[in-house]
Amino acid sequence: MEIECLTQLSTLSHEGRNAIFRLLMRRYPDAVPAGEIASALGQKASTASANLAALREAGLIAQARQGTSLLYRANVTAAQGLVDFLFNDCCRGRPDICPPALTLTSEGTGAMPDKTYSVLFICTGNSARSIIAETLLRDLGEGRFAVQSAGTKPYSELNPIAVRMLRQKGHDVSALRAKNVAEFQGPDAPSFDFVFTVCDLAANEECPPWEGQPISAHWGLPDPVKATGTDAEKTLAFQQTYGALRNRIAAFTALPLHSLDRISLQAEIDRIAATKESDI
């Protein structure tokens, strides 16, 4: 175990490999194509391939083939083992020298408090997917959630098709606006219980860690704004995004949040992310 963990630490000490592992952890439970990884991180294909091979050899990521593409997913069990080694072996389990989060066990995390939960949805433009998610959770949550959305590179205006669709479905869109994720970071920013990314580009970006250690997940969906064709075909893309998000958010709101500990709750949210829309 010690030799394996030391090998993993040595592998992660390399900047390029560390960047890939961090990206795959943000995208978990997604399996990400090698080409997308290289493009997102600005690594040459040959460099990314060598880094992926090293991470795979160290047991930190898993590889799968889909057609002619190689897909990669973070090995979270290996990551848990590495953290456990650092805390229990190297630090001898001393809570006085480790961050509080590392001292929590499945028995000690406790259930989420029964309260109004604060939730943030993030995408790149904050004009469609995250706006739709914000609206859906606000309405389906029936007052149980304080919901915001933001973009890493927000547009100045919301997508008119998204706004029109939400209005036609009976949602109140009067308070919706595009916001930069920077509004929710920094010392005076509100804390969140949950942070969801709903587009791959936003999840690929390296963001500062969130205060308060919110539970996070990646619910990536194709961008309906990029749909082409007739107005009817474009509208259909937005309808499909709405339906997919509605299914996931309905499953999320059905979870007994106040009776699940953080580890169990994270597992349930990852299950929702990994489940096909037709099976939710």
Secondary structure, DSSP 8 states (H G I E B T S, - for coil): -HHHHHHHHHHHTSHHHHHHHHHHHHHTT--EEHHHHHHHHT--HHHHHHHHHHHHHTTSEEEEEETTEEEEEE-HHHHHHHHHIIIIIISTT-GGGS-GGGG--TTTS-B--SS-EEEEEEESSSSSHHHHHHHHHHHHTTTSEEEEEEESS--SS--HHHHHHHHHTT---TT----BGGGG-STTS---SEEEE-SHHHHHS-----TT--EEEE-----GGG--SSHHHHHHHHHHHHHHHHHHHHHHHTS-GGGSBHHHHHHHHHHHHHS-GGG-
